Amino acid sequence: MGCLAAVLRPDQPLLKDAALKLTAIVERAFALIRDASRKPIEWEVAQFIRDQYVSESLTVPDGPIVAINEHASDPHFEPAKGTGRAIKQGDWVLLDIWARGLGADDIYADITWVGYVGSRVPAVHQKIFSTVISARDAAVMFIADAYRKGQTVRGRQVDQVARQYITRAGYGAFFTHRLGHSIGTEVHGDAVNMDSFETNDTRTLVPGIGFSIEPGIYLPELGMRSEIDVYLSEQGPVVTTPQQREVVLLG
């Protein structure tokens, strides 16, 4: 069964307000990296993002993740205060940020975008990016198709769709976390997770829940993840966050 206690009320506008603010913050953080005469270190970008939360009336207890190259291979990397590598030409940059509004019932948004410091994305980076984006979209399509056919969907099944796509591309051993987590007034909520890797979640997706879809490939030299948020309406899944389609160039 899905966790009915985690079903959102119709008057809770899931994720969208926070999602638009977070996407704008990502764009500003990428602009900081792109336009700075002295490229910042990871922690400086993280602090910039935290300052943006305050400006946008958002709150969050931890994060964000600002990670370059092999640091992005750790899905939970977070630079300590005053530390982190300087971002330079040829670096791969991953930003994972999450936050919610200040109201007691406000809902989290949680997104991950990637960029490359240069004028052209290397072929291997582009291949990994394209694989992850396609796995992300395949998971959402699976839910939509099942919903249209009136079929029950369990969290583990959604994870397996993306995981099988990444495995067929030759990167299955490098997808080392669950596909997604429940989202509500806590960034990791109590409803079903998209997971056949960590907990094998057999709970059913039910209308009114929110969750992330965030496949990743974590090679020793770089990590790639794309994260979007989804609300399951009575008519099927609704993606509530902008979806990255191209690597952001930061040259």
Contacts in CASP RR format, 6 or more apart in sequence:
PFRMAT RR
TARGET T0000
AUTHOR 0000-0000-0000
METHOD contacts of the structure
MODEL  1
MGCLAAVLRPDQPLLKDAALKLTAIVERAFALIRDASRKPIEWEVAQFIR
DQYVSESLTVPDGPIVAINEHASDPHFEPAKGTGRAIKQGDWVLLDIWAR
GLGADDIYADITWVGYVGSRVPAVHQKIFSTVISARDAAVMFIADAYRKG
QTVRGRQVDQVARQYITRAGYGAFFTHRLGHSIGTEVHGDAVNMDSFETN
DTRTLVPGIGFSIEPGIYLPELGMRSEIDVYLSEQGPVVTTPQQREVVLL
G
1 203 0 8 1.000
1 204 0 8 1.000
1 206 0 8 1.000
2 191 0 8 1.000
2 192 0 8 1.000
2 203 0 8 1.000
2 204 0 8 1.000
2 205 0 8 1.000
2 206 0 8 1.000
2 209 0 8 1.000
3 182 0 8 1.000
3 190 0 8 1.000
3 191 0 8 1.000
3 192 0 8 1.000
3 203 0 8 1.000
3 209 0 8 1.000
4 206 0 8 1.000
5 190 0 8 1.000
6 182 0 8 1.000
6 184 0 8 1.000
6 189 0 8 1.000
6 190 0 8 1.000
6 191 0 8 1.000
6 209 0 8 1.000
7 191 0 8 1.000
7 206 0 8 1.000
7 207 0 8 1.000
7 208 0 8 1.000
7 209 0 8 1.000
8 14 0 8 1.000
8 107 0 8 1.000
8 184 0 8 1.000
8 208 0 8 1.000
8 209 0 8 1.000
8 210 0 8 1.000
8 231 0 8 1.000
9 105 0 8 1.000
12 105 0 8 1.000
12 106 0 8 1.000
12 107 0 8 1.000
13 107 0 8 1.000
14 107 0 8 1.000
14 184 0 8 1.000
14 210 0 8 1.000
14 229 0 8 1.000
14 231 0 8 1.000
14 240 0 8 1.000
15 107 0 8 1.000
15 108 0 8 1.000
15 109 0 8 1.000
15 183 0 8 1.000
15 210 0 8 1.000
15 229 0 8 1.000
15 231 0 8 1.000
15 240 0 8 1.000
15 241 0 8 1.000
16 109 0 8 1.000
16 240 0 8 1.000
17 101 0 8 1.000
17 106 0 8 1.000
18 58 0 8 1.000
18 99 0 8 1.000
18 100 0 8 1.000
18 101 0 8 1.000
18 106 0 8 1.000
18 107 0 8 1.000
18 108 0 8 1.000
18 109 0 8 1.000
19 109 0 8 1.000
19 111 0 8 1.000
19 229 0 8 1.000
19 240 0 8 1.000
19 241 0 8 1.000
19 242 0 8 1.000
20 242 0 8 1.000
21 56 0 8 1.000
21 58 0 8 1.000
21 99 0 8 1.000
21 109 0 8 1.000
22 58 0 8 1.000
22 97 0 8 1.000
22 98 0 8 1.000
22 99 0 8 1.000
22 109 0 8 1.000
22 111 0 8 1.000
22 241 0 8 1.000
23 111 0 8 1.000
23 241 0 8 1.000
23 242 0 8 1.000
24 56 0 8 1.000
25 49 0 8 1.000
25 52 0 8 1.000
25 53 0 8 1.000
25 56 0 8 1.000
25 97 0 8 1.000
26 95 0 8 1.000
26 97 0 8 1.000
26 111 0 8 1.000
26 113 0 8 1.000
28 48 0 8 1.000
28 52 0 8 1.000
29 45 0 8 1.000
29 48 0 8 1.000
29 49 0 8 1.000
29 52 0 8 1.000
29 66 0 8 1.000
29 95 0 8 1.000
30 93 0 8 1.000
30 95 0 8 1.000
30 113 0 8 1.000
30 115 0 8 1.000
30 248 0 8 1.000
30 250 0 8 1.000
32 40 0 8 1.000
32 45 0 8 1.000
32 48 0 8 1.000
33 39 0 8 1.000
33 40 0 8 1.000
33 45 0 8 1.000
33 87 0 8 1.000
33 93 0 8 1.000
33 117 0 8 1.000
33 250 0 8 1.000
34 249 0 8 1.000
34 250 0 8 1.000
34 251 0 8 1.000
39 86 0 8 1.000
39 87 0 8 1.000
39 88 0 8 1.000
39 117 0 8 1.000
40 48 0 8 1.000
40 86 0 8 1.000
40 87 0 8 1.000
41 79 0 8 1.000
41 82 0 8 1.000
41 83 0 8 1.000
41 84 0 8 1.000
41 85 0 8 1.000
41 86 0 8 1.000
41 87 0 8 1.000
42 66 0 8 1.000
42 67 0 8 1.000
42 68 0 8 1.000
42 71 0 8 1.000
42 79 0 8 1.000
42 83 0 8 1.000
42 84 0 8 1.000
42 85 0 8 1.000
42 87 0 8 1.000
43 66 0 8 1.000
43 79 0 8 1.000
43 80 0 8 1.000
43 81 0 8 1.000
43 82 0 8 1.000
43 83 0 8 1.000
43 84 0 8 1.000
44 82 0 8 1.000
45 66 0 8 1.000
45 87 0 8 1.000
45 95 0 8 1.000
46 63 0 8 1.000
46 64 0 8 1.000
46 65 0 8 1.000
46 66 0 8 1.000
46 78 0 8 1.000
46 79 0 8 1.000
49 64 0 8 1.000
49 66 0 8 1.000
49 95 0 8 1.000
49 97 0 8 1.000
50 63 0 8 1.000
50 64 0 8 1.000
53 59 0 8 1.000
53 60 0 8 1.000
53 99 0 8 1.000
56 99 0 8 1.000
57 101 0 8 1.000
57 102 0 8 1.000
58 99 0 8 1.000
58 100 0 8 1.000
58 101 0 8 1.000
58 102 0 8 1.000
59 99 0 8 1.000
59 100 0 8 1.000
59 101 0 8 1.000
59 102 0 8 1.000
60 98 0 8 1.000
60 99 0 8 1.000
60 100 0 8 1.000
60 187 0 8 1.000
62 78 0 8 1.000
63 78 0 8 1.000
63 97 0 8 1.000
63 98 0 8 1.000
64 78 0 8 1.000
64 95 0 8 1.000
64 96 0 8 1.000
64 97 0 8 1.000
64 98 0 8 1.000
65 76 0 8 1.000
65 77 0 8 1.000
65 78 0 8 1.000
65 94 0 8 1.000
65 95 0 8 1.000
65 96 0 8 1.000
65 97 0 8 1.000
65 112 0 8 1.000
66 78 0 8 1.000
66 79 0 8 1.000
66 93 0 8 1.000
66 94 0 8 1.000
66 95 0 8 1.000
67 74 0 8 1.000
67 77 0 8 1.000
67 79 0 8 1.000
67 93 0 8 1.000
67 94 0 8 1.000
67 96 0 8 1.000
67 223 0 8 1.000
68 85 0 8 1.000
68 87 0 8 1.000
68 91 0 8 1.000
68 92 0 8 1.000
68 93 0 8 1.000
68 94 0 8 1.000
69 85 0 8 1.000
69 91 0 8 1.000
69 92 0 8 1.000
69 221 0 8 1.000
69 222 0 8 1.000
70 220 0 8 1.000
70 221 0 8 1.000
70 222 0 8 1.000
70 223 0 8 1.000
71 77 0 8 1.000
71 79 0 8 1.000
71 84 0 8 1.000
71 85 0 8 1.000
72 92 0 8 1.000
72 93 0 8 1.000
72 94 0 8 1.000
72 114 0 8 1.000
72 218 0 8 1.000
72 222 0 8 1.000
72 223 0 8 1.000
72 224 0 8 1.000
72 225 0 8 1.000
73 218 0 8 1.000
73 219 0 8 1.000
73 220 0 8 1.000
73 221 0 8 1.000
73 222 0 8 1.000
73 223 0 8 1.000
74 218 0 8 1.000
75 176 0 8 1.000
75 177 0 8 1.000
75 216 0 8 1.000
75 218 0 8 1.000
75 225 0 8 1.000
87 93 0 8 1.000
87 117 0 8 1.000
88 117 0 8 1.000
89 117 0 8 1.000
89 118 0 8 1.000
89 251 0 8 1.000
90 116 0 8 1.000
90 117 0 8 1.000
90 118 0 8 1.000
91 116 0 8 1.000
91 117 0 8 1.000
92 114 0 8 1.000
92 115 0 8 1.000
92 116 0 8 1.000
92 117 0 8 1.000
92 125 0 8 1.000
92 222 0 8 1.000
92 223 0 8 1.000
92 224 0 8 1.000
93 114 0 8 1.000
93 115 0 8 1.000
93 116 0 8 1.000
93 117 0 8 1.000
93 250 0 8 1.000
94 112 0 8 1.000
94 113 0 8 1.000
94 114 0 8 1.000
94 115 0 8 1.000
94 223 0 8 1.000
94 224 0 8 1.000
94 225 0 8 1.000
95 112 0 8 1.000
95 113 0 8 1.000
95 114 0 8 1.000
96 110 0 8 1.000
96 111 0 8 1.000
96 112 0 8 1.000
96 225 0 8 1.000
96 227 0 8 1.000
97 110 0 8 1.000
97 111 0 8 1.000
97 112 0 8 1.000
98 108 0 8 1.000
98 109 0 8 1.000
98 110 0 8 1.000
98 111 0 8 1.000
98 187 0 8 1.000
99 108 0 8 1.000
99 109 0 8 1.000
100 106 0 8 1.000
100 107 0 8 1.000
100 108 0 8 1.000
100 109 0 8 1.000
100 185 0 8 1.000
100 187 0 8 1.000
104 185 0 8 1.000
105 185 0 8 1.000
106 185 0 8 1.000
107 183 0 8 1.000
107 184 0 8 1.000
107 185 0 8 1.000
108 183 0 8 1.000
108 184 0 8 1.000
108 185 0 8 1.000
108 186 0 8 1.000
108 187 0 8 1.000
109 183 0 8 1.000
109 229 0 8 1.000
109 240 0 8 1.000
109 241 0 8 1.000
110 183 0 8 1.000
110 187 0 8 1.000
110 212 0 8 1.000
110 227 0 8 1.000
110 229 0 8 1.000
111 227 0 8 1.000
111 228 0 8 1.000
111 229 0 8 1.000
111 241 0 8 1.000
111 242 0 8 1.000
112 214 0 8 1.000
112 225 0 8 1.000
112 226 0 8 1.000
112 227 0 8 1.000
113 226 0 8 1.000
113 244 0 8 1.000
113 248 0 8 1.000
114 129 0 8 1.000
114 224 0 8 1.000
114 225 0 8 1.000
114 226 0 8 1.000
114 244 0 8 1.000
114 247 0 8 1.000
114 248 0 8 1.000
115 247 0 8 1.000
115 248 0 8 1.000
115 249 0 8 1.000
115 250 0 8 1.000
116 122 0 8 1.000
116 125 0 8 1.000
116 247 0 8 1.000
116 248 0 8 1.000
116 249 0 8 1.000
116 250 0 8 1.000
116 251 0 8 1.000
117 250 0 8 1.000
117 251 0 8 1.000
118 249 0 8 1.000
118 250 0 8 1.000
118 251 0 8 1.000
119 249 0 8 1.000
119 251 0 8 1.000
120 249 0 8 1.000
121 129 0 8 1.000
121 247 0 8 1.000
121 249 0 8 1.000
125 222 0 8 1.000
125 224 0 8 1.000
125 247 0 8 1.000
126 247 0 8 1.000
128 171 0 8 1.000
128 217 0 8 1.000
128 219 0 8 1.000
128 222 0 8 1.000
128 223 0 8 1.000
128 224 0 8 1.000
129 224 0 8 1.000
129 226 0 8 1.000
129 247 0 8 1.000
131 165 0 8 1.000
131 166 0 8 1.000
131 169 0 8 1.000
131 171 0 8 1.000
131 217 0 8 1.000
132 166 0 8 1.000
132 215 0 8 1.000
132 216 0 8 1.000
132 217 0 8 1.000
132 224 0 8 1.000
132 225 0 8 1.000
132 226 0 8 1.000
133 226 0 8 1.000
133 244 0 8 1.000
133 245 0 8 1.000
134 165 0 8 1.000
135 161 0 8 1.000
135 162 0 8 1.000
135 163 0 8 1.000
135 165 0 8 1.000
135 166 0 8 1.000
135 215 0 8 1.000
135 216 0 8 1.000
136 162 0 8 1.000
136 213 0 8 1.000
136 214 0 8 1.000
136 215 0 8 1.000
136 226 0 8 1.000
136 228 0 8 1.000
136 243 0 8 1.000
138 161 0 8 1.000
138 162 0 8 1.000
138 165 0 8 1.000
139 158 0 8 1.000
139 159 0 8 1.000
139 161 0 8 1.000
139 162 0 8 1.000
139 179 0 8 1.000
139 194 0 8 1.000
139 213 0 8 1.000
139 215 0 8 1.000
140 213 0 8 1.000
140 228 0 8 1.000
140 230 0 8 1.000
140 237 0 8 1.000
140 239 0 8 1.000
142 153 0 8 1.000
142 157 0 8 1.000
142 158 0 8 1.000
142 161 0 8 1.000
143 153 0 8 1.000
143 158 0 8 1.000
143 205 0 8 1.000
143 230 0 8 1.000
143 232 0 8 1.000
143 236 0 8 1.000
143 237 0 8 1.000
144 236 0 8 1.000
144 237 0 8 1.000
146 152 0 8 1.000
146 153 0 8 1.000
147 153 0 8 1.000
147 232 0 8 1.000
147 235 0 8 1.000
147 236 0 8 1.000
147 237 0 8 1.000
148 236 0 8 1.000
152 204 0 8 1.000
153 204 0 8 1.000
153 205 0 8 1.000
154 192 0 8 1.000
154 201 0 8 1.000
154 202 0 8 1.000
154 203 0 8 1.000
154 204 0 8 1.000
154 205 0 8 1.000
155 192 0 8 1.000
155 193 0 8 1.000
155 194 0 8 1.000
155 195 0 8 1.000
155 196 0 8 1.000
155 201 0 8 1.000
155 202 0 8 1.000
155 203 0 8 1.000
155 204 0 8 1.000
155 205 0 8 1.000
156 194 0 8 1.000
156 195 0 8 1.000
156 196 0 8 1.000
156 200 0 8 1.000
156 201 0 8 1.000
156 202 0 8 1.000
157 196 0 8 1.000
158 179 0 8 1.000
158 194 0 8 1.000
158 205 0 8 1.000
158 213 0 8 1.000
159 178 0 8 1.000
159 179 0 8 1.000
159 180 0 8 1.000
159 194 0 8 1.000
159 195 0 8 1.000
159 196 0 8 1.000
159 197 0 8 1.000
159 201 0 8 1.000
160 196 0 8 1.000
162 175 0 8 1.000
162 179 0 8 1.000
162 194 0 8 1.000
162 213 0 8 1.000
162 215 0 8 1.000
163 172 0 8 1.000
163 175 0 8 1.000
163 179 0 8 1.000
163 196 0 8 1.000
163 197 0 8 1.000
163 215 0 8 1.000
165 215 0 8 1.000
166 172 0 8 1.000
166 174 0 8 1.000
166 175 0 8 1.000
166 215 0 8 1.000
166 216 0 8 1.000
166 217 0 8 1.000
167 175 0 8 1.000
171 217 0 8 1.000
171 219 0 8 1.000
172 217 0 8 1.000
174 216 0 8 1.000
174 217 0 8 1.000
174 218 0 8 1.000
174 219 0 8 1.000
175 197 0 8 1.000
175 215 0 8 1.000
175 216 0 8 1.000
175 217 0 8 1.000
175 218 0 8 1.000
176 197 0 8 1.000
176 218 0 8 1.000
177 197 0 8 1.000
177 198 0 8 1.000
177 216 0 8 1.000
178 193 0 8 1.000
178 194 0 8 1.000
178 195 0 8 1.000
178 196 0 8 1.000
178 197 0 8 1.000
178 198 0 8 1.000
178 199 0 8 1.000
179 194 0 8 1.000
179 195 0 8 1.000
179 196 0 8 1.000
179 197 0 8 1.000
179 213 0 8 1.000
179 214 0 8 1.000
179 215 0 8 1.000
180 193 0 8 1.000
180 194 0 8 1.000
180 195 0 8 1.000
180 211 0 8 1.000
180 212 0 8 1.000
180 213 0 8 1.000
180 214 0 8 1.000
181 187 0 8 1.000
181 188 0 8 1.000
181 189 0 8 1.000
181 193 0 8 1.000
181 194 0 8 1.000
181 195 0 8 1.000
181 211 0 8 1.000
181 212 0 8 1.000
182 188 0 8 1.000
182 189 0 8 1.000
182 190 0 8 1.000
182 191 0 8 1.000
182 192 0 8 1.000
182 193 0 8 1.000
182 209 0 8 1.000
182 210 0 8 1.000
182 211 0 8 1.000
183 189 0 8 1.000
183 210 0 8 1.000
183 211 0 8 1.000
183 212 0 8 1.000
183 229 0 8 1.000
184 191 0 8 1.000
184 210 0 8 1.000
191 203 0 8 1.000
191 206 0 8 1.000
191 209 0 8 1.000
191 210 0 8 1.000
191 211 0 8 1.000
192 201 0 8 1.000
192 203 0 8 1.000
192 204 0 8 1.000
192 205 0 8 1.000
192 206 0 8 1.000
192 209 0 8 1.000
192 211 0 8 1.000
193 199 0 8 1.000
193 201 0 8 1.000
193 211 0 8 1.000
194 201 0 8 1.000
194 211 0 8 1.000
194 212 0 8 1.000
194 213 0 8 1.000
195 201 0 8 1.000
205 232 0 8 1.000
206 232 0 8 1.000
207 232 0 8 1.000
207 233 0 8 1.000
207 234 0 8 1.000
207 236 0 8 1.000
208 231 0 8 1.000
208 232 0 8 1.000
208 233 0 8 1.000
209 231 0 8 1.000
209 232 0 8 1.000
210 229 0 8 1.000
210 230 0 8 1.000
210 231 0 8 1.000
210 232 0 8 1.000
211 229 0 8 1.000
211 230 0 8 1.000
211 232 0 8 1.000
212 227 0 8 1.000
212 228 0 8 1.000
212 229 0 8 1.000
212 230 0 8 1.000
213 227 0 8 1.000
213 228 0 8 1.000
213 229 0 8 1.000
213 230 0 8 1.000
214 225 0 8 1.000
214 226 0 8 1.000
214 227 0 8 1.000
214 228 0 8 1.000
215 225 0 8 1.000
215 226 0 8 1.000
216 223 0 8 1.000
216 224 0 8 1.000
216 225 0 8 1.000
216 226 0 8 1.000
217 223 0 8 1.000
217 224 0 8 1.000
217 225 0 8 1.000
218 224 0 8 1.000
226 243 0 8 1.000
226 244 0 8 1.000
228 239 0 8 1.000
228 240 0 8 1.000
228 241 0 8 1.000
228 243 0 8 1.000
229 239 0 8 1.000
229 240 0 8 1.000
229 241 0 8 1.000
230 237 0 8 1.000
230 238 0 8 1.000
230 239 0 8 1.000
230 240 0 8 1.000
231 237 0 8 1.000
231 238 0 8 1.000
231 240 0 8 1.000
232 238 0 8 1.000
END
